[in-house]
Amino acid sequence: MTTPTADSMGADPGLRHAAERLARLGFVVVSGSHPEETGASQLLVALRSRPTLEHFDPELVEHWTISAGRGRLVEISRGTPLPRHEPYSWGTIRAVDRVEAFNSFLSFGGEVTVAALDAETTIVAFDSPAPIVRSTGHSQAVDPLTGEVGAFFARIKVPIDFSPGVEERIAALSPRALNGAMLSALQRRYAHAEALREAHPAVAAWASREAQRMRQEHPADWEAGDLLTVDLELDRD
């Protein structure tokens, strides 16, 4: 069986663009990981048959997906059938190398595409309308928003564990709406805590600015996220 490659798929411009960014790297986050960046974000990972020994050489990518309303871990390797394009869920994405070192990322969900660039390289592209932030890892720094995103994910896991139907409700939200729930929770917390605003002025300003932008540009997603925050009391410590 012949492996589908970029050439056999019409030399997809997006795939070629990803390859250019990954020429000497194992992974790269494109936009959306810092407070000053807004809009869509992308995480690109290269799975190569032979390590470059220059940066970080992933051999496995793990992410979460939703199956029958519940979260399920998915693994992608060079043995994964190609091409592949499907939704992925909120949570942690991990790129693991041959010695089991890893770099992890936090995402609100989106679409993941897996395709062969050539016979030696598989490209994995995570695209999201919400931030993808760098978390713990072997060869990366932590992004400014990682703590807030991680804390928000920890908060929503509590009602998921104890309240029937909550996991399905969260799974049904768009990535942008789930990001809106985090923004709503942050904005509400900072609005009622002057000491918190004084201690973290950059985060407070960012949350207020992004909440206002989402209200104006994506009102339905904002409403769905804000309602989740209110119903689950996600703005409470």
PAZAPA-4460 file (N, C-alpha, C; in steps of 0.05 Angstrom, whole numbers, plus 32768, in hexadecimal, padded with zeros to 4 digits):
% residues 237
    n_x    n_y    n_z   ca_x   ca_y   ca_z    c_x    c_y    c_z   seq   type   mol
   8011   7FE8   8000   8000   8000   8000   8012   8019   8000     1      M     A
   800C   802C   7FEF   801C   8045   7FED   8013   8059   8002     2      T     A
   8026   8065   8010   801F   8079   8024   8018   8093   8016     3      T     A
   8000   809F   801C   7FF9   80B9   8010   800C   80CE   8019     4      P     A
   8016   80DE   8007   8029   80F3   800E   801F   810E   8004     5      T     A
   802E   8123   800B   8026   813E   8002   8023   813F   7FE4     6      A     A
   8036   8132   7FD6   8034   8133   7FB8   801C   8124   7FAE     7      D     A
   8015   810D   7FBA   7FFF   80FE   7FB0   7FE4   810B   7FB8     8      S     A
   7FE5   811D   7FCC   7FCD   812C   7FD4   7FCC   8148   7FC8     9      M     A
   7FDC   814C   7FB3   7FDB   8166   7FA6   7FEE   817A   7FB2    10      G     A
   8002   8171   7FC1   8015   8183   7FCD   8007   8199   7FDD    11      A     A
   7FF7   8190   7FF0   7FE6   81A2   8000   7FF7   81BA   800B    12      D     A
   7FEF   81D3   8005   7FFF   81EA   800D   8002   81EB   802B    13      P     A
   7FEC   81E4   803A   7FEE   81E5   8057   8002   81D1   8062    14      G     A
   8003   81B9   8056   8016   81A5   805E   8033   81AE   8058    15      L     A
   8037   81BA   8040   8051   81C4   8039   805A   81DB   804C    16      R     A
   8047   81EC   8053   804D   8202   8065   8055   81F7   8080    17      H     A
   8047   81E2   808A   804E   81D6   80A3   806A   81CA   80A1    18      A     A
   8070   81BD   808B   808B   81B1   8088   80A1   81C6   8089    19      A     A
   809C   81DD   807D   80B0   81F3   807E   80B5   81FC   809B    20      E     A
   80A0   81FE   80AB   80A4   8206   80C6   80B2   81F1   80D7    21      R     A
   80AF   81D8   80CF   80BA   81C1   80DE   80D4   81B7   80D2    22      L     A
   80E0   81C5   80C0   80F7   81BB   80B2   810D   81B2   80C5    23      A     A
   8112   81C0   80DB   8127   81B8   80EE   811C   81B5   810A    24      R     A
   8101   81B3   810C   80F5   81B1   8127   80E3   8199   8129    25      L     A
   80DE   8190   8141   80CB   817A   8146   80AE   8184   8149    26      G     A
   80AB   819D   8153   8091   81A8   8156   8093   81C7   8157    27      F     A
   807D   81D4   8152   807C   81F1   8154   805F   81FA   8159    28      V     A
   805B   820E   816A   8040   821A   816E   803F   8233   815E    29      V     A
   802B   8236   814E   8028   824D   813C   8011   825E   8146    30      V     A
   8017   8275   8152   8003   8289   815C   7FF2   827D   8171    31      S     A
   7FE5   828F   8180   7FD0   8287   8193   7FDA   827E   81AE    32      G     A
   7FF4   8280   81B4   7FFE   8276   81CD   8006   828C   81E1    33      S     A
   8005   82A5   81D9   800C   82BB   81EB   7FF4   82CE   81EE    34      H     A
   7FF3   82DD   8204   7FDC   82EF   8209   7FD7   8303   81F3    35      P     A
   7FED   830C   81E6   7FE9   8320   81D1   7FDF   8315   81B7    36      E     A
   7FDF   82FA   81B4   7FD6   82ED   819C   7FB9   82E5   819E    37      E     A
   7FA9   82EB   8189   7F8D   82E4   818A   7F87   82D3   8171    38      T     A
   7F6F   82C7   8171   7F67   82B8   815A   7F71   829C   815A    39      G     A
   7F73   8291   8142   7F79   8274   813E   7F96   826E   8146    40      A     A
   7F9B   8255   814D   7FB5   824B   8154   7FBA   8230   8148    41      S     A
   7FD3   8228   8146   7FDA   820F   813A   7FF2   8203   8148    42      Q     A
   7FF1   81E9   814C   8008   81D9   8155   8010   81C5   8140    43      L     A
   8029   81C6   8137   8033   81B4   8122   8048   81A2   812E    44      L     A
   8046   8188   8128   8059   8174   8132   8062   8163   811A    45      V     A
   807C   815D   8119   8087   814C   8104   808F   8131   8110    46      A     A
   8085   811C   8105   808D   8100   810D   809F   80F5   80F6    47      L     A
   80B9   80F2   80FC   80CC   80EA   80E7   80D5   80CD   80EC    48      R     A
   80DC   80C0   80D6   80E6   80A5   80D8   8101   80A3   80E6    49      S     A
   8111   80B9   80E2   812B   80BA   80EF   812E   80D5   80FE    50      R     A
   8137   80D4   8116   8139   80EE   8126   814E   8100   8119    51      P     A
   8149   811A   811B   815C   812E   8111   8173   8133   8126    52      T     A
   816C   812F   8140   817F   8134   8156   8186   8151   8158    53      L     A
   8175   8163   814D   817A   8180   814D   8168   818F   8161    54      E     A
   8150   8185   8165   813D   8194   8176   812F   8181   8189    55      H     A
   8119   8176   8180   8109   8162   8190   80FC   8151   817B    56      F     A
   80FF   8137   817E   80F6   8125   8168   80DE   8113   8172    57      D     A
   80C6   811D   816F   80AE   810E   8178   80AA   80F5   8168    58      P     A
   80A1   80E0   8176   8099   80C7   8168   807C   80C1   816E    59      E     A
   8070   80CF   8181   8054   80CA   8189   8047   80E4   8190    60      L     A
   802E   80E7   8188   801E   80FE   8191   8004   80F4   819E    61      V     A
   7FFE   80FF   81B5   7FE6   80F7   81C4   7FD3   810F   81C6    62      E     A
   7FB9   810A   81C2   7FA6   8120   81C6   7F8B   8113   81CF    63      H     A
   7F78   8124   81D6   7F5E   811A   81DF   7F49   811E   81C9    64      W     A
   7F36   810C   81C8   7F1F   810F   81B6   7F06   8107   81C5    65      T     A
   7EEF   810D   81BA   7ED5   8107   81C7   7EC9   80EF   81B9    66      I     A
   7EC2   80DB   81C8   7EB4   80C3   81BE   7E9C   80BE   81CF    67      S     A
   7E84   80BF   81C3   7E6B   80BC   81D2   7E69   80CE   81EA    68      A     A
   7E72   80E7   81E7   7E70   80FB   81FB   7E86   80FA   8211    69      G     A
   7E99   80E7   820E   7EAE   80E4   8222   7EC9   80E7   8216    70      R     A
   7EDC   80F0   8226   7EF7   80F4   821D   7F06   80D9   8218    71      G     A
   7F15   80D8   8203   7F25   80C0   81FD   7F41   80C8   81F2    72      R     A
   7F56   80BB   81FD   7F71   80C2   81F4   7F77   80B5   81D9    73      L     A
   7F83   80C5   81C7   7F8A   80BB   81AC   7FA8   80BD   81A9    74      V     A
   7FB5   80A9   819D   7FD1   80AA   8197   7FD5   80AB   8178    75      E     A
   7FE8   80BC   8170   7FEF   80BE   8154   800D   80B8   8151    76      I     A
   8014   80A6   813F   802F   809F   8139   8033   809D   811B    77      S     A
   804B   8095   8112   804F   8091   80F6   8040   8078   80EB    78      R     A
   8035   8068   80FE   8025   8051   80F6   8007   8058   80F3    79      G     A
   8000   8071   80F9   7FE4   8079   80F7   7FDB   8079   80DA    80      T     A
   7FC4   806D   80D3   7FBA   806F   80B7   7FB7   808B   80AD    81      P     A
   7FBF   8091   8095   7FBF   80AC   808A   7FAF   80AC   806F    82      L     A
   7FA5   80C4   8068   7FA4   80DD   8078   7F8E   80DC   808C    83      P     A
   7F8E   80F0   809E   7F7A   80F0   80B4   7F73   810D   80BB    84      R     A
   7F5A   8112   80BE   7F51   812D   80C6   7F38   812A   80D7    85      H     A
   7F39   8134   80F0   7F22   8130   8102   7F24   8144   8119    86      E     A
   7F0D   8147   8128   7F0E   8159   813F   7F1F   814D   8155    87      P     A
   7F2B   815F   8165   7F37   8156   817E   7F2B   8167   8195    88      Y     A
   7F2E   815D   81AD   7F20   8169   81C4   7F33   817A   81D5    89      S     A
   7F28   8189   81E8   7F37   8199   81FA   7F48   8187   820C    90      W     A
   7F5E   8192   8217   7F6F   8183   8229   7F8C   8185   8221    91      G     A
   7F9B   8171   8228   7FB8   8170   8223   7FBF   8162   8209    92      T     A
   7FD2   816E   81FA   7FDF   8162   81E3   7FFC   815C   81EB    93      I     A
   8005   8144   81E6   8021   813E   81ED   8030   8133   81D4    94      R     A
   8048   813D   81D0   805A   8133   81BC   8071   8124   81CB    95      A     A
   8074   810A   81C5   8087   80FA   81D4   809D   80F0   81C1    96      V     A
   80B6   80F2   81CA   80CC   80E9   81B8   80D5   80CD   81BF    97      D     A
   80EA   80C4   81B1   80F2   80A8   81B3   80FD   80A0   81CE    98      R     A
   8106   80B3   81DE   8110   80AD   81F9   80FA   80B4   820E    99      V     A
   80E2   80B8   8205   80CA   80BE   8216   80CC   80D9   8224   100      E     A
   80DD   80EB   821A   80DA   8107   8222   80C2   8112   8213   101      A     A
   80B6   8127   821E   809E   8131   8211   809B   814F   8214   102      F     A
   808B   815B   8203   8082   8177   8205   8064   8176   8204   103      N     A
   8057   8185   8217   803A   8185   8218   802F   81A0   8213   104      S     A
   8016   81A0   820A   8007   81B9   8202   7FEB   81B7   820C   105      F     A
   7FDE   81CD   8211   7FC2   81CE   8219   7FB2   81DB   8203   106      L     A
   7F9B   81CF   81FC   7F8A   81DA   81E7   7F6D   81D7   81EE   107      S     A
   7F5D   81E9   81E2   7F40   81E8   81E6   7F32   81D6   81D1   108      F     A
   7F42   81CA   81C0   7F36   81B8   81AB   7F37   81C5   8190   109      G     A
   7F31   81B5   817B   7F31   81BF   8160   7F32   81A8   814C   110      G     A
   7F42   81AA   8138   7F44   8196   8123   7F61   818C   8121   111      E     A
   7F65   8172   811E   7F80   8168   811B   7F82   815A   8100   112      V     A
   7F98   8160   80F1   7F9D   8154   80D7   7FB7   8145   80D9   113      T     A
   7FB7   812D   80CE   7FD0   811C   80CE   7FD4   8114   80B1   114      V     A
   7FEB   811A   80A6   7FF1   8113   808A   800F   810E   8086   115      A     A
   8016   80FF   8072   8031   80F9   806C   803C   810F   805A   116      A     A
   8052   811C   8062   805F   812F   8051   806E   8120   803B   117      L     A
   807B   810A   8043   8089   80F9   8030   808C   80DD   803E   118      D     A
   809C   80CC   8033   809E   80B1   803E   80AC   80B1   805A   119      A     A
   80B9   80C7   8061   80C8   80C8   807A   80BB   80D8   8090   120      E     A
   80A8   80EA   8089   809E   80FD   809C   807F   80FF   809C   121      T     A
   8074   80FD   80B4   8057   8101   80B8   8053   811B   80C7   122      T     A
   8041   812C   80BD   803B   8145   80C9   8021   8143   80D9   123      I     A
   8021   814C   80F2   8008   814E   8102   8003   816B   8107   124      V     A
   7FEB   8175   80FF   7FE4   8191   8102   7FCB   8194   8112   125      A     A
   7FCD   81A1   8129   7FB6   81A8   813A   7FAE   81C4   8135   126      F     A
   7F95   81C9   812B   7F8B   81E4   8126   7F74   81EA   8138   127      D     A
   7F75   8202   8145   7F60   8209   8158   7F59   8227   8155   128      S     A
   7F40   822E   8159   7F38   824A   8159   7F3E   8257   8174   129      P     A
   7F49   8247   8187   7F4F   8251   81A2   7F6D   824C   81A7   130      A     A
   7F78   8257   81BD   7F94   8254   81C2   7F9D   8237   81C6   131      P     A
   7FB6   8232   81BC   7FC4   8219   81C3   7FDD   8223   81D2   132      I     A
   7FE1   821B   81EB   7FF7   8226   81FB   800B   8210   8202   133      V     A
   8024   8218   8204   803A   8205   820B   8038   8201   8229   134      R     A
   803A   81E8   8231   8039   81E0   824D   8054   81D4   8255   135      S     A
   8054   81BF   8265   806D   81B3   826D   807C   81A6   8255   136      T     A
   8096   81A2   8258   80A4   8196   8242   80C2   8195   8244   137      G     A
   80CD   8187   8231   80EA   8182   822F   80F9   8199   8222   138      H     A
   80EC   81A6   820F   80FB   81BB   81FF   80E9   81D3   81F9   139      S     A
   80DB   81DD   820C   80CA   81F4   8208   80C5   8203   8222   140      Q     A
   80BF   821D   821F   80B8   822D   8236   809A   822C   823A   141      A     A
   8090   8232   8252   8074   8233   8257   8068   824E   824F   142      V     A
   8051   824E   8242   8045   8267   8239   8038   8276   8250   143      D     A
   8035   8291   824D   8029   82A1   8263   800D   8298   826B   144      P     A
   7FFE   828D   8259   7FE2   8285   825F   7FDF   8268   8268   145      L     A
   7FF5   8259   8269   7FF2   823D   826F   7FE6   8238   828A   146      T     A
   7FEF   8247   829E   7FE4   8243   82B9   7FC6   8247   82BA   147      G     A
   7FBC   825C   82AC   7F9F   8262   82AC   7F90   824C   829E   148      E     A
   7F9A   8243   8287   7F8C   822E   8277   7F8C   8214   8287   149      V     A
   7FA3   820D   8293   7FA4   81F4   82A3   7F92   81F5   82BB   150      G     A
   7F90   820C   82C8   7F7E   820F   82DF   7F61   820C   82D7   151      A     A
   7F5B   8218   82BF   7F3F   8216   82B6   7F38   81F9   82AF   152      F     A
   7F4A   81EA   82A2   7F45   81CE   829C   7F41   81BE   82B6   153      F     A
   7F51   81C5   82CA   7F4E   81B7   82E4   7F33   81BC   82F0   154      A     A
   7F29   81D5   82ED   7F0F   81DC   82F9   7EF8   81CD   82EB   155      R     A
   7EFA   81CA   82D1   7EE3   81BD   82C3   7EE4   819E   82C8   156      I     A
   7EFB   8194   82D0   7EFC   8177   82D5   7EED   816F   82EE   157      K     A
   7EE9   8182   8301   7EDB   817C   831A   7EBD   8176   8314   158      V     A
   7EAE   8188   8307   7E93   8181   8301   7E90   8169   82EE   159      P     A
   7EA4   8166   82DC   7EA3   814E   82CA   7EA3   8135   82DB   160      I     A
   7EB3   8134   82F0   7EB6   811C   8300   7E9D   8117   8312   161      D     A
   7E8F   812D   8319   7E7A   812A   832D   7E5E   8130   8324   162      F     A
   7E5B   813D   830D   7E40   8145   8304   7E39   8137   82E9   163      S     A
   7E25   8126   82E9   7E1D   8118   82D0   7E16   812C   82BA   164      P     A
   7E1F   8126   82A2   7E18   8137   828B   7E2A   814E   8285   165      G     A
   7E3C   8155   8298   7E4D   816C   8294   7E62   8166   827F   166      V     A
   7E6E   814F   827F   7E83   8149   826B   7E77   814A   824F   167      E     A
   7E5F   8140   824B   7E52   8141   8231   7E4C   815E   8229   168      E     A
   7E44   816E   823D   7E3D   818A   8237   7E57   8199   822E   169      R     A
   7E6C   8195   823C   7E86   81A2   8235   7E90   8198   821A   170      I     A
   7E8D   817E   8215   7E95   8173   81FC   7E86   817F   81E4   171      A     A
   7E6E   8187   81E8   7E5D   8192   81D3   7E64   81AF   81CC   172      A     A
   7E73   81BD   81DD   7E7B   81D8   81D8   7E90   81DA   81C3   173      L     A
   7E90   81EF   81B4   7EA6   81F4   81A0   7EBF   81FC   81B0   174      S     A
   7ED7   81F8   81A4   7EEF   8201   81B1   7EEE   821F   81B9   175      P     A
   7EE3   822F   81A7   7EE2   824C   81AD   7ECF   8251   81C5   176      R     A
   7EB9   8242   81C7   7EA7   8246   81DE   7EB4   823D   81F8   177      A     A
   7EC3   8228   81F7   7ED1   821F   820F   7EE6   8233   8218   178      L     A
   7EF4   823F   8204   7F06   8255   820A   7EF7   826C   8216   179      N     A
   7EDF   8271   820C   7ECE   8286   8217   7EC7   8281   8234   180      G     A
   7EC2   8268   823B   7EBC   8262   8257   7ED4   8269   8269   181      A     A
   7EEC   8263   8260   7F04   826B   826F   7F06   8289   8272   182      M     A
   7F02   8297   825C   7F03   82B4   825D   7EEE   82C0   826F   183      L     A
   7ED6   82B5   826E   7EC0   82BE   8280   7EC8   82B9   829D   184      S     A
   7ED2   82A2   82A3   7EDA   829C   82BF   7EF0   82AF   82C8   185      A     A
   7F04   82B4   82B7   7F19   82C6   82BF   7F0F   82E2   82C3   186      L     A
   7EFF   82EB   82B0   7EF4   8306   82B2   7EE4   830A   82CC   187      Q     A
   7ED3   82F7   82D2   7EC3   82F9   82EA   7ED4   82F8   8303   188      R     A
   7EE9   82E7   8304   7EFA   82E6   831C   7F09   8300   831F   189      R     A
   7F14   830B   830A   7F24   8324   830C   7F12   833C   8312   190      Y     A
   7EFA   833C   8308   7EE8   8352   830D   7EE1   8356   832A   191      A     A
   7EE1   8340   8339   7ED9   8341   8356   7EF1   833F   8369   192      H     A
   7F09   8341   835F   7F21   833E   8370   7F36   8353   8368   193      A     A
   7F36   836A   8375   7F49   837F   836F   7F66   8375   8373   194      E     A
   7F6A   8366   8389   7F85   835D   838F   7F8F   834B   8378   195      A     A
   7F7E   833B   836C   7F85   8329   8356   7F8C   833A   833E   196      L     A
   7F7D   834F   8338   7F82   8360   8322   7F9D   836E   8325   197      R     A
   7FA3   8377   833D   7FBD   8384   8342   7FD4   8371   8340   198      E     A
   7FD0   8358   8348   7FE6   8345   8347   7FEB   833B   832B   199      A     A
   7FD6   833A   831A   7FD9   832F   82FF   7FCC   8342   82EA   200      H     A
   7FD7   835B   82E8   7FCA   836E   82D6   7FC9   8365   82B9   201      P     A
   7FDE   8358   82AF   7FDF   8350   8293   7FC9   833B   828D   202      A     A
   7FC6   8328   829E   7FB1   8313   829A   7F96   8320   829C   203      V     A
   7F92   8331   82AF   7F78   833F   82B3   7F70   834E   829A   204      A     A
   7F83   835E   828F   7F7E   836E   8277   7F79   835C   825F   205      A     A
   7F89   8346   825C   7F85   8334   8246   7F6A   8327   8247   206      W     A
   7F61   831D   825F   7F47   8310   8261   7F31   8323   825A   207      A     A
   7F32   833C   8263   7F1D   834F   825D   7F1C   8355   823F   208      S     A
   7F34   8359   8234   7F35   835F   8217   7F2B   8348   8206   209      R     A
   7F33   8330   820C   7F2B   8319   81FC   7F0D   8312   8200   210      E     A
   7F03   8316   8218   7EE7   8312   821D   7ED6   8325   820C   211      A     A
   7EDF   833E   820C   7ED0   8352   81FC   7ED1   834B   81DE   212      Q     A
   7EE9   8342   81D5   7EEB   833B   81B8   7ED9   8324   81B1   213      R     A
   7ED7   8310   81C3   7EC7   82F9   81BD   7EA9   8300   81BE   214      M     A
   7EA1   8311   81D0   7E85   831A   81D1   7E7D   8327   81B6   215      R     A
   7E8F   8337   81AB   7E89   8345   8192   7E8B   8333   817A   216      Q     A
   7EA0   8322   8178   7EA5   8313   8160   7E97   82F8   8160   217      E     A
   7E93   82EC   8177   7E88   82D1   8179   7E73   82CF   8190   218      H     A
   7E5D   82DE   818D   7E4A   82E0   81A4   7E3E   82C5   81AC   219      P     A
   7E39   82B3   8199   7E2D   829A   81A1   7E40   8289   81B1   220      A     A
   7E5A   8288   81A9   7E6E   827A   81B8   7E72   8286   81D3   221      D     A
   7E72   82A1   81D5   7E75   82AE   81EF   7E5E   82A7   8201   222      W     A
   7E46   82A8   81F7   7E2E   82A2   8207   7E2F   8285   8212   223      E     A
   7E37   8272   8201   7E38   8256   8209   7E4E   8252   821F   224      A     A
   7E65   825F   821B   7E7A   825D   822F   7E74   826A   8249   225      G     A
   7E68   8282   8247   7E60   8291   825F   7E4B   8282   826F   226      D     A
   7E38   8275   8262   7E24   8266   826F   7E30   824E   827E   227      L     A
   7E44   8241   8271   7E51   822B   827E   7E5F   8234   8298   228      L     A
   7E6C   824B   8296   7E7A   8256   82AE   7E67   825B   82C5   229      T     A
   7E50   8267   82BE   7E3C   826D   82D3   7E30   8253   82DE   230      V     A
   7E28   8241   82CD   7E1B   8228   82D7   7E2E   8217   82E8   231      D     A
   7E48   8216   82E0   7E5B   8205   82EF   7E6B   8214   8304   232      L     A
   7E65   822F   8306   7E73   8240   8319   7E92   823E   8315   233      E     A
   7E9A   8240   82FD   7EB6   823D   82F7   7EC7   8255   82FF   234      L     A
   7EBA   826B   8306   7EC9   8282   8310   7ED0   8281   832D   235      D     A
   7EC7   826C   833B   7ECD   8269   8357   7EE7   825A   835B   236      R     A
   7EF6   8261   8370   7F0F   8253   8377   7F09   823B   8388   237      D     A
***
